[in-house]
Amino acid sequence: MTLKATKTSDVKGSCLIWGWLSLLVVLLDLGSKQLADMYLDYADPNPLLPVFDLTLLYNRGAAFSFLSDAGGWQRWLFAMIAVLVSTVIVVWLRRIERKHWWLGFALSMILGGALGNLYDRVVQGYVIDFISLHYQSYYFPAFNLADSAITLGAVILIVDMLFLEAKRKPSDETM
């Protein structure tokens, strides 16, 4: 897909309209993390279903606690990556026509999740995780609503790239 320069008048017709969804994801994520931090004891599972617990954990690394014990420098590396990715997504959203709402929805979910975790990382030095899924003695790494939004957005983005992007190309190449 060829990207063209976006005029200010084109912004109204862009997928930036989905910014409200990113803000909603950030608010829900930060609110749920605050509640988890207030009402859950650290590393103490609170079973809700046989395969689902609420367990407060602090992740100083990236996904799956990658580099969590690296000494502190990783906090700023992951923060810079989140800022860079968020900037790219905002520019991308601005360049996408509003009619491609599925793509705008996906990118806005990813943006909201990235900003929610970025806030934690910069302000607290760690990301609060509290959702724990497991089966018998097999545990999936704990996560939060921001991680869920990023995952959902990424899945939708992959579906868009595999099945919908090809349908857009003939009409979009006339730009």
Z-matrix of the N, CA and C atoms (Angstrom, degrees):
N
C 1 1.449
C 2 1.517 1 109.24
N 3 1.297 2 117.62 1 129.00
C 4 1.447 3 122.91 2 178.84
C 5 1.514 4 109.02 3 -85.82
N 6 1.332 5 116.36 4 128.36
C 7 1.456 6 120.34 5 178.65
C 8 1.515 7 108.60 6 -97.34
N 9 1.303 8 115.92 7 135.87
C 10 1.456 9 119.74 8 177.76
C 11 1.517 10 109.34 9 -111.13
N 12 1.300 11 116.60 10 161.11
C 13 1.458 12 120.41 11 177.29
C 14 1.528 13 108.60 12 -63.47
N 15 1.313 14 115.30 13 139.04
C 16 1.458 15 120.17 14 -177.42
C 17 1.518 16 109.61 15 -99.32
N 18 1.317 17 116.77 16 128.03
C 19 1.454 18 121.73 17 176.07
C 20 1.519 19 108.14 18 -83.24
N 21 1.319 20 117.03 19 157.90
C 22 1.459 21 121.28 20 178.46
C 23 1.519 22 110.54 21 -57.23
N 24 1.312 23 118.22 22 -36.67
C 25 1.468 24 121.01 23 -179.02
C 26 1.529 25 111.45 24 -67.78
N 27 1.353 26 116.79 25 -23.39
C 28 1.465 27 120.12 26 -179.93
C 29 1.524 28 112.82 27 -78.46
N 30 1.341 29 117.80 28 -17.06
C 31 1.456 30 121.38 29 -176.11
C 32 1.524 31 111.13 30 -61.08
N 33 1.342 32 117.52 31 -35.93
C 34 1.459 33 120.63 32 179.61
C 35 1.519 34 111.55 33 -60.85
N 36 1.317 35 117.34 34 -28.47
C 37 1.450 36 121.57 35 -179.90
C 38 1.520 37 112.93 36 -97.07
N 39 1.340 38 116.64 37 13.51
C 40 1.461 39 120.18 38 -176.86
C 41 1.525 40 110.74 39 -96.12
N 42 1.294 41 114.14 40 174.31
C 43 1.468 42 120.79 41 177.90
C 44 1.524 43 112.52 42 -81.11
N 45 1.337 44 117.75 43 5.14
C 46 1.466 45 119.62 44 173.18
C 47 1.528 46 110.74 45 -60.71
N 48 1.320 47 116.16 46 -18.45
C 49 1.466 48 120.59 47 177.18
C 50 1.529 49 110.96 48 -56.68
N 51 1.343 50 116.87 49 -23.98
C 52 1.461 51 121.59 50 -179.88
C 53 1.527 52 112.73 51 -78.12
N 54 1.310 53 117.31 52 4.00
C 55 1.464 54 120.97 53 177.39
C 56 1.513 55 112.92 54 -56.39
N 57 1.334 56 116.83 55 -31.66
C 58 1.465 57 119.86 56 177.91
C 59 1.528 58 111.01 57 -60.37
N 60 1.323 59 116.95 58 -35.41
C 61 1.461 60 120.37 59 179.99
C 62 1.531 61 110.39 60 -68.08
N 63 1.315 62 117.16 61 -41.30
C 64 1.469 63 120.57 62 176.24
C 65 1.524 64 110.52 63 -59.70
N 66 1.321 65 116.48 64 -43.88
C 67 1.464 66 120.77 65 178.83
C 68 1.528 67 110.78 66 -63.41
N 69 1.323 68 117.17 67 -41.99
C 70 1.464 69 120.70 68 178.12
C 71 1.527 70 111.27 69 -61.56
N 72 1.326 71 116.57 70 -43.18
C 73 1.473 72 120.50 71 178.17
C 74 1.526 73 109.95 72 -60.53
N 75 1.329 74 117.28 73 -45.44
C 76 1.464 75 121.20 74 179.71
C 77 1.528 76 110.24 75 -60.09
N 78 1.323 77 117.49 76 -47.60
C 79 1.462 78 120.99 77 -178.14
C 80 1.528 79 112.09 78 -63.64
N 81 1.336 80 117.00 79 -45.32
C 82 1.464 81 120.04 80 178.76
C 83 1.529 82 111.29 81 -64.83
N 84 1.318 83 115.52 82 -40.50
C 85 1.461 84 120.00 83 179.74
C 86 1.525 85 110.86 84 -64.01
N 87 1.321 86 117.47 85 -52.72
C 88 1.463 87 120.31 86 -177.78
C 89 1.525 88 111.82 87 -64.41
N 90 1.332 89 116.22 88 -37.74
C 91 1.474 90 119.39 89 177.53
C 92 1.518 91 111.99 90 -65.01
N 93 1.323 92 117.20 91 -43.22
C 94 1.467 93 120.23 92 -179.68
C 95 1.535 94 110.72 93 -67.69
N 96 1.328 95 117.40 94 -36.17
C 97 1.465 96 120.75 95 177.89
C 98 1.527 97 110.51 96 -66.92
N 99 1.320 98 116.03 97 -39.03
C 100 1.472 99 119.40 98 178.85
C 101 1.527 100 110.22 99 -64.72
N 102 1.323 101 117.09 100 -42.78
C 103 1.468 102 120.54 101 177.65
C 104 1.529 103 110.88 102 -63.41
N 105 1.323 104 116.66 103 -42.83
C 106 1.469 105 120.21 104 178.36
C 107 1.518 106 110.43 105 -61.02
N 108 1.325 107 116.71 106 -44.28
C 109 1.461 108 120.90 107 -178.79
C 110 1.528 109 111.54 108 -66.03
N 111 1.325 110 117.10 109 -33.51
C 112 1.469 111 121.51 110 -179.09
C 113 1.530 112 112.34 111 -76.96
N 114 1.324 113 117.71 112 -39.98
C 115 1.461 114 120.46 113 -168.30
C 116 1.524 115 115.95 114 -108.25
N 117 1.320 116 117.81 115 -9.80
C 118 1.463 117 119.81 116 179.92
C 119 1.525 118 109.78 117 -108.21
N 120 1.317 119 116.09 118 143.63
C 121 1.458 120 121.21 119 173.69
C 122 1.522 121 108.26 120 -85.78
N 123 1.322 122 115.72 121 140.45
C 124 1.455 123 120.88 122 -175.91
C 125 1.532 124 111.43 123 -57.21
N 126 1.327 125 115.43 124 129.16
C 127 1.472 126 124.94 125 175.15
C 128 1.526 127 113.93 126 61.94
N 129 1.321 128 117.62 127 17.72
C 130 1.471 129 121.83 128 178.72
C 131 1.533 130 108.62 129 -105.93
N 132 1.333 131 118.26 130 105.57
C 133 1.472 132 121.15 131 -177.37
C 134 1.535 133 112.21 132 -63.51
N 135 1.303 134 114.95 133 137.60
C 136 1.456 135 122.89 134 174.58
C 137 1.520 136 107.39 135 -118.04
N 138 1.343 137 117.76 136 95.49
C 139 1.468 138 120.79 137 -174.98
C 140 1.531 139 112.11 138 -65.65
N 141 1.315 140 115.46 139 133.06
C 142 1.463 141 121.82 140 174.22
C 143 1.520 142 110.49 141 -112.87
N 144 1.329 143 115.99 142 -36.59
C 145 1.460 144 123.67 143 176.60
C 146 1.527 145 107.20 144 -139.43
N 147 1.311 146 117.97 145 164.22
C 148 1.467 147 118.54 146 179.57
C 149 1.536 148 114.16 147 -57.97
N 150 1.314 149 117.54 148 -20.23
C 151 1.464 150 121.14 149 -178.73
C 152 1.533 151 113.18 150 -118.22
N 153 1.334 152 117.66 151 9.84
C 154 1.460 153 121.63 152 -172.03
C 155 1.521 154 111.01 153 -142.86
N 156 1.338 155 115.55 154 121.53
C 157 1.466 156 121.99 155 175.82
C 158 1.524 157 109.19 156 -124.74
N 159 1.320 158 114.40 157 158.23
C 160 1.457 159 120.24 158 165.42
C 161 1.522 160 105.63 159 -103.09
N 162 1.321 161 116.01 160 117.47
C 163 1.461 162 121.74 161 -177.56
C 164 1.520 163 108.90 162 -135.65
N 165 1.321 164 116.53 163 114.33
C 166 1.458 165 121.37 164 -178.86
C 167 1.523 166 110.29 165 -73.71
N 168 1.341 167 115.41 166 123.62
C 169 1.462 168 121.61 167 176.61
C 170 1.526 169 108.76 168 -139.77
N 171 1.323 170 116.34 169 150.19
C 172 1.457 171 121.72 170 177.31
C 173 1.524 172 107.91 171 -110.36
N 174 1.318 173 115.82 172 122.66
C 175 1.459 174 121.74 173 -178.14
C 176 1.523 175 109.00 174 -105.49
N 177 1.317 176 116.33 175 110.55
C 178 1.465 177 121.41 176 179.26
C 179 1.524 178 111.86 177 -88.94
N 180 1.321 179 116.88 178 -4.42
C 181 1.462 180 121.40 179 -179.94
C 182 1.518 181 111.02 180 -106.17
N 183 1.315 182 114.80 181 -152.74
C 184 1.463 183 121.40 182 177.20
C 185 1.527 184 107.72 183 -103.02
N 186 1.300 185 116.62 184 -154.02
C 187 1.469 186 121.60 185 -179.56
C 188 1.523 187 110.71 186 -52.48
N 189 1.317 188 116.03 187 137.47
C 190 1.465 189 123.16 188 179.62
C 191 1.530 190 111.52 189 58.21
N 192 1.340 191 116.75 190 30.12
C 193 1.471 192 124.34 191 179.38
C 194 1.528 193 113.43 192 61.46
N 195 1.319 194 116.82 193 24.22
C 196 1.459 195 121.83 194 177.73
C 197 1.526 196 109.79 195 -55.53
N 198 1.297 197 118.05 196 126.77
C 199 1.463 198 126.23 197 -179.47
C 200 1.532 199 113.55 198 62.89
N 201 1.318 200 118.49 199 25.32
C 202 1.463 201 120.24 200 -176.97
C 203 1.524 202 112.98 201 -66.06
N 204 1.314 203 117.84 202 -23.98
C 205 1.463 204 120.27 203 -179.23
C 206 1.528 205 111.68 204 -110.51
N 207 1.320 206 116.69 205 33.91
C 208 1.468 207 121.25 206 -175.40
C 209 1.524 208 113.49 207 -84.66
N 210 1.306 209 118.81 208 -4.44
C 211 1.456 210 119.88 209 174.83
C 212 1.517 211 115.88 210 104.94
N 213 1.298 212 120.11 211 -1.24
C 214 1.463 213 122.18 212 174.99
C 215 1.517 214 115.69 213 115.17
N 216 1.326 215 118.55 214 -28.21
C 217 1.461 216 120.49 215 -178.71
C 218 1.526 217 111.88 216 -63.02
N 219 1.357 218 116.64 217 -27.56
C 220 1.458 219 120.77 218 -176.57
C 221 1.534 220 111.70 219 -65.58
N 222 1.342 221 116.36 220 -26.94
C 223 1.467 222 120.44 221 177.92
C 224 1.516 223 110.28 222 -54.89
N 225 1.322 224 117.02 223 -48.03
C 226 1.461 225 121.39 224 -176.26
C 227 1.519 226 111.89 225 -77.77
N 228 1.322 227 117.16 226 -32.28
C 229 1.467 228 119.70 227 175.29
C 230 1.523 229 110.01 228 -62.16
N 231 1.334 230 117.13 229 -49.37
C 232 1.462 231 120.24 230 -179.21
C 233 1.525 232 111.39 231 -67.67
N 234 1.326 233 117.76 232 -31.14
C 235 1.465 234 120.88 233 176.25
C 236 1.529 235 110.20 234 -66.46
N 237 1.336 236 116.63 235 -43.83
C 238 1.472 237 120.12 236 178.81
C 239 1.523 238 111.21 237 -64.36
N 240 1.316 239 116.89 238 -40.18
C 241 1.467 240 120.40 239 177.48
C 242 1.526 241 109.78 240 -62.00
N 243 1.337 242 117.18 241 -43.41
C 244 1.468 243 120.97 242 179.74
C 245 1.522 244 111.55 243 -63.14
N 246 1.321 245 117.26 244 -40.23
C 247 1.475 246 120.98 245 177.81
C 248 1.522 247 110.02 246 -64.59
N 249 1.321 248 117.14 247 -44.59
C 250 1.465 249 121.52 248 179.61
C 251 1.528 250 110.95 249 -62.26
N 252 1.324 251 116.91 250 -48.74
C 253 1.471 252 121.30 251 -179.76
C 254 1.530 253 110.40 252 -62.40
N 255 1.328 254 116.66 253 -42.36
C 256 1.469 255 120.34 254 179.80
C 257 1.527 256 111.10 255 -62.54
N 258 1.313 257 116.87 256 -40.67
C 259 1.463 258 121.05 257 178.39
C 260 1.528 259 110.90 258 -63.31
N 261 1.316 260 115.98 259 -45.47
C 262 1.473 261 120.44 260 178.25
C 263 1.532 262 110.11 261 -60.12
N 264 1.321 263 117.22 262 -42.36
C 265 1.469 264 120.43 263 -179.21
C 266 1.517 265 111.12 264 -65.20
N 267 1.323 266 118.22 265 -41.12
C 268 1.473 267 120.46 266 179.01
C 269 1.527 268 110.16 267 -62.72
N 270 1.328 269 117.40 268 -44.17
C 271 1.473 270 120.65 269 177.55
C 272 1.523 271 109.83 270 -62.41
N 273 1.320 272 116.93 271 -42.81
C 274 1.465 273 122.07 272 179.26
C 275 1.528 274 110.45 273 -61.48
N 276 1.328 275 116.77 274 -46.30
C 277 1.472 276 120.46 275 178.87
C 278 1.525 277 110.99 276 -60.05
N 279 1.321 278 116.04 277 -37.87
C 280 1.469 279 119.80 278 -179.50
C 281 1.525 280 111.57 279 -65.91
N 282 1.320 281 116.70 280 -30.01
C 283 1.469 282 120.96 281 -176.47
C 284 1.528 283 113.55 282 -89.67
N 285 1.304 284 117.52 283 -12.09
C 286 1.471 285 120.61 284 -178.99
C 287 1.519 286 109.34 285 -88.35
N 288 1.310 287 115.81 286 132.54
C 289 1.465 288 119.69 287 177.15
C 290 1.522 289 110.14 288 -67.33
N 291 1.311 290 115.62 289 146.12
C 292 1.463 291 121.81 290 -176.46
C 293 1.528 292 112.44 291 -59.19
N 294 1.310 293 117.46 292 -26.77
C 295 1.470 294 119.69 293 -178.96
C 296 1.528 295 111.72 294 -64.69
N 297 1.328 296 117.76 295 -17.93
C 298 1.466 297 121.82 296 177.52
C 299 1.529 298 109.15 297 -93.07
N 300 1.314 299 115.44 298 54.30
C 301 1.461 300 122.41 299 -172.95
C 302 1.532 301 112.94 300 -61.04
N 303 1.320 302 117.70 301 -32.26
C 304 1.466 303 121.34 302 -179.26
C 305 1.537 304 109.49 303 -61.37
N 306 1.314 305 116.80 304 -44.13
C 307 1.452 306 122.32 305 178.13
C 308 1.528 307 110.30 306 -67.51
N 309 1.307 308 116.97 307 -42.21
C 310 1.469 309 121.22 308 177.17
C 311 1.513 310 112.09 309 -62.10
N 312 1.320 311 116.55 310 -40.50
C 313 1.461 312 121.97 311 177.35
C 314 1.529 313 110.19 312 -60.96
N 315 1.324 314 116.50 313 -48.28
C 316 1.469 315 121.59 314 -178.65
C 317 1.529 316 111.33 315 -61.00
N 318 1.311 317 116.76 316 -48.96
C 319 1.464 318 120.20 317 -178.76
C 320 1.525 319 111.79 318 -65.09
N 321 1.317 320 117.57 319 -35.01
C 322 1.461 321 121.12 320 178.31
C 323 1.521 322 111.89 321 -68.62
N 324 1.319 323 116.89 322 -35.01
C 325 1.467 324 120.11 323 175.42
C 326 1.531 325 109.89 324 -65.16
N 327 1.318 326 116.52 325 -44.64
C 328 1.465 327 120.85 326 179.01
C 329 1.529 328 110.26 327 -63.03
N 330 1.327 329 116.43 328 -43.85
C 331 1.463 330 121.07 329 179.85
C 332 1.527 331 111.05 330 -61.44
N 333 1.321 332 117.25 331 -47.04
C 334 1.463 333 120.60 332 179.96
C 335 1.522 334 111.64 333 -60.77
N 336 1.320 335 117.08 334 -43.02
C 337 1.457 336 120.49 335 178.37
C 338 1.520 337 112.16 336 -64.97
N 339 1.321 338 116.16 337 -42.76
C 340 1.469 339 120.19 338 179.34
C 341 1.528 340 110.88 339 -62.43
N 342 1.333 341 116.81 340 -41.15
C 343 1.465 342 120.14 341 -179.87
C 344 1.526 343 111.93 342 -70.16
N 345 1.326 344 117.22 343 -36.36
C 346 1.463 345 120.42 344 177.27
C 347 1.519 346 111.60 345 -62.11
N 348 1.317 347 117.03 346 -46.59
C 349 1.465 348 120.65 347 178.74
C 350 1.522 349 111.75 348 -71.52
N 351 1.339 350 116.86 349 -32.95
C 352 1.464 351 120.62 350 177.03
C 353 1.527 352 110.45 351 -61.44
N 354 1.315 353 116.65 352 -43.95
C 355 1.467 354 120.89 353 178.57
C 356 1.529 355 110.35 354 -56.25
N 357 1.323 356 116.51 355 -50.90
C 358 1.468 357 120.33 356 179.05
C 359 1.523 358 111.22 357 -56.95
N 360 1.308 359 115.48 358 -48.11
C 361 1.461 360 120.92 359 -174.36
C 362 1.540 361 110.97 360 -61.82
N 363 1.335 362 116.72 361 -43.90
C 364 1.457 363 120.64 362 -177.02
C 365 1.527 364 110.89 363 -75.04
N 366 1.318 365 117.98 364 -45.73
C 367 1.464 366 121.70 365 -174.70
C 368 1.523 367 112.38 366 -77.08
N 369 1.334 368 117.62 367 -41.66
C 370 1.462 369 120.15 368 -173.31
C 371 1.530 370 113.99 369 -107.01
N 372 1.310 371 116.79 370 -20.50
C 373 1.450 372 119.58 371 -178.21
C 374 1.516 373 113.23 372 90.13
N 375 1.296 374 117.38 373 -0.46
C 376 1.465 375 123.55 374 178.86
C 377 1.515 376 108.88 375 -155.85
N 378 1.321 377 115.53 376 162.77
C 379 1.459 378 121.71 377 177.68
C 380 1.532 379 107.68 378 -104.55
N 381 1.317 380 115.95 379 132.77
C 382 1.460 381 120.76 380 179.15
C 383 1.521 382 109.31 381 -82.53
N 384 1.317 383 115.83 382 123.30
C 385 1.457 384 123.15 383 174.46
C 386 1.527 385 107.64 384 -115.98
N 387 1.331 386 116.14 385 147.06
C 388 1.460 387 117.86 386 -178.69
C 389 1.526 388 114.11 387 -152.02
N 390 1.299 389 118.68 388 -6.13
C 391 1.465 390 121.35 389 179.68
C 392 1.526 391 107.53 390 -95.87
N 393 1.311 392 116.28 391 122.47
C 394 1.459 393 120.97 392 -176.75
C 395 1.525 394 109.70 393 -125.70
N 396 1.322 395 116.00 394 118.90
C 397 1.456 396 122.61 395 177.06
C 398 1.519 397 108.77 396 -109.42
N 399 1.329 398 115.75 397 141.24
C 400 1.461 399 118.94 398 -178.12
C 401 1.520 400 110.38 399 -157.80
N 402 1.295 401 114.31 400 162.88
C 403 1.461 402 121.75 401 172.86
C 404 1.523 403 106.72 402 -137.97
N 405 1.302 404 115.10 403 116.97
C 406 1.460 405 122.69 404 -174.88
C 407 1.528 406 108.34 405 52.88
N 408 1.317 407 118.79 406 -116.78
C 409 1.469 408 119.69 407 -178.34
C 410 1.531 409 112.46 408 -100.11
N 411 1.330 410 118.40 409 10.59
C 412 1.463 411 122.70 410 179.59
C 413 1.531 412 109.18 411 -99.68
N 414 1.329 413 116.23 412 117.20
C 415 1.456 414 121.88 413 -176.78
C 416 1.523 415 110.72 414 -112.11
N 417 1.324 416 115.78 415 132.74
C 418 1.450 417 121.58 416 170.84
C 419 1.533 418 105.92 417 -82.60
N 420 1.319 419 120.26 418 144.85
C 421 1.471 420 120.07 419 179.48
C 422 1.531 421 111.20 420 -56.78
N 423 1.320 422 115.50 421 140.90
C 424 1.469 423 121.03 422 179.73
C 425 1.529 424 109.40 423 -60.79
N 426 1.324 425 115.46 424 150.57
C 427 1.460 426 121.02 425 -178.75
C 428 1.516 427 109.33 426 -146.90
N 429 1.328 428 117.18 427 -174.75
C 430 1.462 429 122.68 428 -177.69
C 431 1.530 430 109.67 429 -139.33
N 432 1.332 431 116.42 430 -175.94
C 433 1.472 432 119.52 431 -178.42
C 434 1.533 433 112.10 432 -67.30
N 435 1.332 434 117.45 433 -33.16
C 436 1.464 435 119.79 434 177.57
C 437 1.524 436 110.25 435 -62.70
N 438 1.320 437 116.09 436 -43.55
C 439 1.469 438 120.07 437 178.13
C 440 1.526 439 110.55 438 -62.15
N 441 1.327 440 116.48 439 -38.95
C 442 1.464 441 121.00 440 178.81
C 443 1.523 442 110.88 441 -64.45
N 444 1.331 443 116.61 442 -41.76
C 445 1.467 444 120.76 443 179.01
C 446 1.532 445 110.70 444 -65.30
N 447 1.325 446 116.70 445 -41.50
C 448 1.467 447 120.62 446 178.27
C 449 1.529 448 109.92 447 -61.99
N 450 1.320 449 115.90 448 -44.73
C 451 1.472 450 120.35 449 -179.22
C 452 1.518 451 111.18 450 -64.15
N 453 1.330 452 117.50 451 -47.22
C 454 1.462 453 121.11 452 178.77
C 455 1.525 454 110.17 453 -60.54
N 456 1.327 455 116.89 454 -45.45
C 457 1.458 456 120.53 455 178.60
C 458 1.522 457 112.05 456 -60.85
N 459 1.327 458 116.80 457 -41.37
C 460 1.467 459 120.71 458 179.65
C 461 1.529 460 111.26 459 -65.54
N 462 1.334 461 117.24 460 -40.83
C 463 1.469 462 120.58 461 178.22
C 464 1.526 463 110.10 462 -62.52
N 465 1.328 464 116.56 463 -45.14
C 466 1.468 465 120.40 464 179.14
C 467 1.530 466 110.08 465 -64.03
N 468 1.325 467 116.55 466 -39.72
C 469 1.467 468 120.95 467 178.19
C 470 1.530 469 111.04 468 -61.62
N 471 1.316 470 116.93 469 -41.67
C 472 1.467 471 120.89 470 177.99
C 473 1.522 472 110.74 471 -65.45
N 474 1.331 473 116.90 472 -44.09
C 475 1.467 474 120.33 473 177.31
C 476 1.521 475 109.78 474 -60.60
N 477 1.335 476 116.80 475 -42.29
C 478 1.460 477 120.91 476 178.31
C 479 1.527 478 110.90 477 -60.59
N 480 1.327 479 116.89 478 -46.16
C 481 1.467 480 120.42 479 -178.63
C 482 1.525 481 111.80 480 -65.73
N 483 1.328 482 116.94 481 -37.50
C 484 1.463 483 120.18 482 -176.95
C 485 1.524 484 113.47 483 -77.95
N 486 1.334 485 117.13 484 -36.34
C 487 1.458 486 119.51 485 -170.21
C 488 1.524 487 115.56 486 -118.82
N 489 1.312 488 118.43 487 -25.58
C 490 1.463 489 119.59 488 -173.08
C 491 1.517 490 114.21 489 -107.32
N 492 1.313 491 117.60 490 -29.73
C 493 1.461 492 120.35 491 -176.55
C 494 1.529 493 111.87 492 -60.35
N 495 1.314 494 117.21 493 -40.63
C 496 1.467 495 120.66 494 -179.55
C 497 1.527 496 111.26 495 -62.75
N 498 1.317 497 117.11 496 -32.05
C 499 1.465 498 120.56 497 178.88
C 500 1.526 499 111.47 498 -73.11
N 501 1.333 500 117.73 499 -24.29
C 502 1.463 501 121.59 500 179.77
C 503 1.515 502 112.01 501 -80.74
N 504 1.297 503 118.61 502 -31.96
C 505 1.460 504 122.09 503 -169.19
C 506 1.524 505 114.77 504 -55.34
N 507 1.342 506 121.25 505 -46.51
C 508 1.464 507 118.27 506 -176.78
C 509 1.525 508 113.42 507 -58.03
N 510 1.329 509 118.40 508 -41.27
C 511 1.467 510 119.82 509 -177.90
C 512 1.519 511 111.44 510 -80.49
N 513 1.338 512 118.34 511 -30.16
C 514 1.443 513 121.03 512 -177.72
C 515 1.521 514 113.87 513 -78.58
N 516 1.314 515 118.18 514 -21.48
C 517 1.454 516 120.54 515 -177.85
C 518 1.520 517 112.69 516 -71.94
N 519 1.302 518 117.55 517 -10.02
C 520 1.470 519 120.94 518 178.97
C 521 1.514 520 111.74 519 -81.54
N 522 1.336 521 118.75 520 0.82
C 523 1.478 522 121.65 521 -178.05
C 524 1.494 523 111.43 522 -65.51
